[in-house]
Amino acid sequence: MEIEIKEEKLKRSIAKTASWRIIGTVSTVVISYLITGTLALAFSIGVVELISKLVLYFFHERAWNKIKWGK
């Protein structure tokens, strides 16, 4: 019996990346605001975090999709 290994589609990876980053960025903004007390600074930190981690997560997810181990 042959097991077919399906690769995740690009659109699915993009959707997962976006939804996870929304959750992560909202939590970062809230934590940043609680620490700094400044909403503008909290949003600035959130924007930097959003962009950098969107890119990093996307490539991390795509790289893991190519690894057959554990599928």
C-alpha positions, 0 to 999 in steps of 0.5 A: 500500500502506497501512502500519498504525501500531499504538499500544502498549497501556497494559499493555505500557507499564506492564510495560516501565516496571516491568521497566526500573525494577527494573533501574535501581533495583537498580543505584542501590541497589548503587551507593549502597551502594558509595558510602555504605557504609550499606544503609539510606541506599542503600535510601532513595535507591533508593526515591526513585529508583524512584518518581520515575523510574517516573512520568517514564519512563511519561509519556516512553514514552506521549508517544513513542508518539504521535509518528509519526516513525520508525515 
